[in-house]
Amino acid sequence: MARLAPNARNNSFTHSPPSKPVEPILEPVYLGLSQPLAGSARETETSVAALDPTVFNQPLRTDILHLCVVHYLDSLRQGSANTKTRGEVRGSGIKIQRQKGTGRARVGDAQSPIRTGGGVAFGPKPRDFSTKLPRKVIDMGMRVALSAKVRDRKLGVVTQLSWPQGKTKHLAQKIDLLGMRKTLFVTGEERPPATLERAISNIEKVKLITTDKLNVYELLKWPRVVLDMKAVSFLERTFRKDVPIAAVPVVTTELHI
């Protein structure tokens, strides 16, 4: 138990409150822009994106990630497995043989679970495998997953995701040149560009989705994630916390040689 010092037991401690509350200011997460699929690399060589630290700089929580992944995979289960009980199997319910006098064991009808062609005892029936998870936990899982990608240097940001033509061959060559295989591309547009969507749909080990389809499972499944600026704005607007942050916009400086 805490005690006062002998010479200060009768003294009253009064501390004047601070004149102005001091609020912590978080520094943004600075991330250099990645080279876009379409366009020159010189446009992004000196460009830096300032990301919200409440979304892209959260501590790792494997327990939260596990809850979100299990919740998502449970929602994918159809739960349509169905077996017939002895009351649903086709056939008569008459007794196969009389109870006594045959010298054999007593038996009932042919639909008994112990007989071939009979019903199934305690078999699966259609049911809902989905589980409930608070929305705050899901939002926290998104922040943790995005922060883990930034920490592992597996998150890229581009100004926009576009492709001038719908040829798969040319886009596949550009993706191989940039080393972007096994990459999830996320756009903040309501619908991805038609030419990019058509060209990327036939390329293996890459995927293009919109922000409304992004979840914790997709973030953890793909080794690399690339967001466009609209996707970053959507994620920050959706998952940010109300904490003071130093306002640093995206600044682009062009080199003139």
NUZAFI-236602 format. One line per field, with one value per residue (C-alpha): x, y, z; residue in three letters. Coordinates in pm, 1 decimal, decimal comma. Layout:
residues N
px: [X  ...]
py: [Y  ...]
pz: [Z  ...]
vexpa: [ALA  ...]
end
This chain:
residues 257
px: [0,0  139,0  223,8  315,2  658,4  687,3  736,9  455,6  167,1  -16,2  59,8  -190,9  -64,2  -224,3  -124,6  -255,2  -404,1  -221,2  -336,3  -389,1  -433,2  -147,8  -255,4  -10,6  50,0  128,4  365,2  242,0  390,7  597,6  603,9  761,5  528,2  572,6  617,4  275,6  168,7  115,0  343,6  706,4  900,5  1038,2  700,8  726,1  1099,4  1077,8  713,5  623,1  283,7  198,8  -20,4  -242,3  -55,7  -380,6  -444,8  -99,5  109,4  -61,5  108,2  84,0  -208,3  -209,0  -511,6  -720,1  -599,7  -690,8  -1042,0  -1098,6  -966,9  -1175,7  -1482,9  -1434,6  -1368,4  -1672,6  -1886,9  -1768,1  -1887,0  -2201,0  -2324,9  -2519,8  -2401,5  -2706,3  -2757,1  -3075,7  -3186,2  -3360,1  -3691,9  -3593,2  -3445,9  -3667,4  -3822,5  -4086,9  -4084,2  -4192,8  -3987,8  -3747,8  -3803,5  -4000,9  -3865,1  -3822,0  -3773,7  -3518,8  -3205,1  -3062,0  -3024,2  -3333,4  -3355,5  -3593,7  -3658,6  -3415,7  -3356,4  -3158,7  -2821,1  -2637,3  -2752,9  -2619,7  -2841,2  -2992,3  -3000,8  -2710,3  -2694,0  -2596,6  -2501,6  -2456,7  -2757,9  -2775,4  -2674,3  -2525,3  -2154,4  -2122,3  -2004,4  -2055,6  -1772,9  -1804,9  -1755,1  -1487,4  -1281,0  -1303,9  -1197,6  -907,4  -806,7  -794,6  -570,8  -339,6  -317,0  -239,1  21,0  185,2  218,3  379,2  614,1  720,4  762,0  499,9  263,9  292,0  107,7  59,3  -115,4  -369,0  -425,2  -483,0  -380,8  -423,7  -523,1  -683,2  -399,4  -301,9  38,5  169,2  41,7  194,4  529,8  506,7  412,9  708,5  936,0  825,3  840,8  476,3  373,3  177,5  35,1  -311,3  -406,2  -670,8  -842,4  -1064,6  -1286,0  -1638,8  -1551,3  -1197,6  -1095,8  -1240,6  -914,2  -715,5  -979,4  -992,1  -614,0  -539,0  -815,0  -616,4  -285,6  -209,1  -85,9  -230,1  -571,9  -757,1  -1035,1  -1208,4  -1188,7  -1536,1  -1414,9  -1094,3  -1075,5  -821,5  -802,4  -709,1  -446,3  -279,6  -317,7  -130,9  242,4  225,5  -50,8  -60,5  -311,4  -395,0  -443,1  -822,7  -799,2  -569,8  -814,8  -1104,9  -918,7  -809,8  -1159,1  -1313,5  -1070,8  -894,4  -910,2  -984,4  -625,9  -434,7  -198,9  56,8  -93,4  153,2  3,8  149,1  425,8  568,5  895,0  1010,6  1377,0  1485,8  1807,0]
py: [0,0  340,9  576,3  941,9  1048,1  1132,2  1501,6  1531,2  1343,0  1658,4  1851,0  1871,4  1824,3  2055,7  2056,9  2321,1  2175,5  2248,3  2559,4  2369,1  1996,7  1843,9  1592,7  1354,0  1403,7  1095,6  1118,3  988,0  678,1  780,1  538,9  592,3  545,7  231,6  233,3  226,8  -28,7  243,7  545,2  623,8  555,6  912,2  1040,7  844,6  843,4  1137,3  1103,0  1001,4  910,6  1007,5  733,1  757,3  596,1  488,6  265,4  172,8  171,5  -54,4  -322,6  -683,4  -876,4  -1233,7  -1316,6  -1051,6  -1171,1  -1529,1  -1429,6  -1236,0  -1513,4  -1783,1  -1558,4  -1505,1  -1872,1  -1976,7  -1748,7  -1928,5  -2270,6  -2380,7  -2611,8  -2813,5  -3162,2  -3382,4  -3747,9  -3951,1  -4089,5  -4425,0  -4243,9  -4085,3  -4391,2  -4554,3  -4883,4  -5047,0  -5030,2  -5390,5  -5622,2  -5832,1  -6155,4  -6269,2  -6202,9  -6562,7  -6905,8  -6835,6  -6895,8  -6566,1  -6233,3  -6020,0  -5743,2  -5464,5  -5300,6  -5269,7  -4899,3  -4961,1  -4776,1  -5103,0  -5252,2  -5184,0  -4931,3  -4815,5  -4468,9  -4277,2  -4228,4  -3876,9  -3774,4  -3415,7  -3200,3  -2859,6  -2587,6  -2241,5  -2237,1  -1857,8  -1702,5  -1358,0  -1113,2  -752,9  -492,6  -321,9  -640,7  -669,3  -305,9  -363,7  -669,2  -456,7  -200,7  -471,9  -650,6  -328,8  -230,8  -572,5  -530,0  -188,9  -322,9  -613,6  -380,2  -574,9  -281,8  -56,6  263,2  396,2  707,2  507,0  160,6  171,7  3,6  155,9  -163,7  -496,9  -718,7  -975,0  -1044,6  -689,7  -652,2  -986,9  -872,8  -546,8  -730,4  -966,8  -669,2  -499,1  -824,3  -800,1  -1162,2  -1288,7  -939,5  -820,2  -493,2  -287,7  10,2  267,3  305,1  170,9  -47,0  -124,4  13,0  -212,2  -252,7  -336,3  -577,5  -758,1  -779,2  -891,4  -1153,1  -1410,4  -1362,4  -1616,4  -1523,4  -1170,3  -1036,9  -707,9  -614,3  -303,9  -176,4  -304,1  -661,4  -623,6  -817,0  -949,0  -1289,1  -1139,7  -915,6  -1210,8  -1450,9  -1243,9  -1188,1  -834,6  -571,9  -262,3  18,0  320,7  660,5  633,5  301,4  457,7  744,4  501,2  286,6  589,4  735,4  405,3  274,3  581,9  670,9  1013,9  1095,2  1414,4  1352,9  1582,5  1693,3  1607,2  1574,3  1375,5  1588,9  1530,7  1688,9  1655,6  1644,1  1873,1  1769,0]
pz: [0,0  -93,1  193,1  217,6  326,8  703,5  640,5  390,5  550,4  649,5  334,8  54,4  -298,5  -548,3  -911,9  -1141,9  -1459,5  -1783,1  -1960,6  -2286,9  -2339,8  -2532,5  -2793,6  -2955,5  -3324,6  -3529,7  -3819,2  -4155,3  -4312,9  -4613,2  -4905,4  -5245,3  -5539,5  -5745,8  -6119,5  -6289,8  -6546,8  -6806,3  -6826,2  -6768,1  -6449,2  -6431,0  -6316,5  -5989,7  -5918,2  -5676,3  -5567,9  -5212,6  -5068,2  -4709,9  -4562,6  -4256,9  -3960,7  -3795,3  -4097,4  -4224,4  -3905,8  -3653,4  -3439,0  -3548,5  -3399,4  -3522,3  -3308,0  -3484,8  -3825,9  -3736,7  -3631,2  -3953,9  -4178,8  -4006,9  -4023,9  -4398,1  -4478,4  -4276,2  -4488,3  -4803,7  -4690,2  -4872,8  -4599,5  -4856,8  -4751,5  -4699,6  -4612,1  -4578,4  -4247,2  -4213,7  -4243,9  -4577,5  -4753,1  -5014,5  -4913,8  -4700,1  -4322,9  -4288,3  -4070,5  -4278,1  -4085,0  -3790,4  -3443,8  -3326,7  -3470,7  -3745,5  -3544,1  -3668,7  -3496,4  -3471,9  -3731,7  -3817,7  -4153,2  -4444,8  -4379,6  -4062,7  -4057,9  -3996,2  -4327,6  -4677,3  -4852,7  -4527,1  -4380,5  -4231,4  -3856,1  -3746,1  -4100,7  -4216,3  -4289,2  -4463,0  -4218,2  -4203,1  -4118,4  -4108,5  -3783,9  -3636,2  -3578,2  -3458,0  -3725,1  -3514,5  -3511,5  -3891,0  -3930,5  -3695,6  -3897,0  -4212,5  -4041,7  -3905,8  -4243,0  -4431,9  -4171,9  -4198,6  -4575,7  -4530,0  -4262,2  -4485,2  -4784,0  -4977,3  -5037,1  -5340,3  -5431,6  -5784,4  -5907,5  -6108,5  -6250,9  -6625,8  -6948,0  -7294,2  -7473,5  -7397,0  -7519,7  -7258,4  -7415,2  -7377,9  -7021,8  -6921,0  -7056,0  -6859,1  -6537,5  -6579,4  -6648,2  -6327,1  -6127,1  -6027,4  -6050,7  -5748,2  -5702,7  -5605,1  -5775,7  -5596,2  -5755,2  -5590,5  -5897,0  -5887,2  -6185,8  -6306,2  -6647,4  -6917,5  -7108,0  -6794,9  -6668,4  -7002,7  -7037,5  -6681,2  -6653,5  -6853,1  -6671,1  -6402,3  -6054,3  -6071,5  -5976,5  -6008,1  -5763,9  -5632,9  -5275,9  -5185,2  -5244,3  -5045,2  -4718,5  -4469,8  -4637,2  -4975,6  -4815,9  -4644,4  -4935,4  -5194,3  -5139,6  -5284,0  -5295,7  -5518,7  -5451,3  -5658,8  -5497,5  -5499,2  -5317,0  -5056,7  -5006,7  -4967,3  -4711,6  -4510,8  -4517,0  -4407,3  -4144,6  -4004,9  -3636,0  -3498,3  -3394,8  -3477,9  -3769,1  -3920,7  -4250,1  -4523,4  -4873,8  -5159,5  -5308,6  -5652,8  -5761,8  -6120,8  -6207,8  -6489,6  -6655,9]
vexpa: [MET  ALA  ARG  LEU  ALA  PRO  ASN  ALA  ARG  ASN  ASN  SER  PHE  THR  HIS  SER  PRO  PRO  SER  LYS  PRO  VAL  GLU  PRO  ILE  LEU  GLU  PRO  VAL  TYR  LEU  GLY  LEU  SER  GLN  PRO  LEU  ALA  GLY  SER  ALA  ARG  GLU  THR  GLU  THR  SER  VAL  ALA  ALA  LEU  ASP  PRO  THR  VAL  PHE  ASN  GLN  PRO  LEU  ARG  THR  ASP  ILE  LEU  HIS  LEU  CYS  VAL  VAL  HIS  TYR  LEU  ASP  SER  LEU  ARG  GLN  GLY  SER  ALA  ASN  THR  LYS  THR  ARG  GLY  GLU  VAL  ARG  GLY  SER  GLY  ILE  LYS  ILE  GLN  ARG  GLN  LYS  GLY  THR  GLY  ARG  ALA  ARG  VAL  GLY  ASP  ALA  GLN  SER  PRO  ILE  ARG  THR  GLY  GLY  GLY  VAL  ALA  PHE  GLY  PRO  LYS  PRO  ARG  ASP  PHE  SER  THR  LYS  LEU  PRO  ARG  LYS  VAL  ILE  ASP  MET  GLY  MET  ARG  VAL  ALA  LEU  SER  ALA  LYS  VAL  ARG  ASP  ARG  LYS  LEU  GLY  VAL  VAL  THR  GLN  LEU  SER  TRP  PRO  GLN  GLY  LYS  THR  LYS  HIS  LEU  ALA  GLN  LYS  ILE  ASP  LEU  LEU  GLY  MET  ARG  LYS  THR  LEU  PHE  VAL  THR  GLY  GLU  GLU  ARG  PRO  PRO  ALA  THR  LEU  GLU  ARG  ALA  ILE  SER  ASN  ILE  GLU  LYS  VAL  LYS  LEU  ILE  THR  THR  ASP  LYS  LEU  ASN  VAL  TYR  GLU  LEU  LEU  LYS  TRP  PRO  ARG  VAL  VAL  LEU  ASP  MET  LYS  ALA  VAL  SER  PHE  LEU  GLU  ARG  THR  PHE  ARG  LYS  ASP  VAL  PRO  ILE  ALA  ALA  VAL  PRO  VAL  VAL  THR  THR  GLU  LEU  HIS  ILE]
end
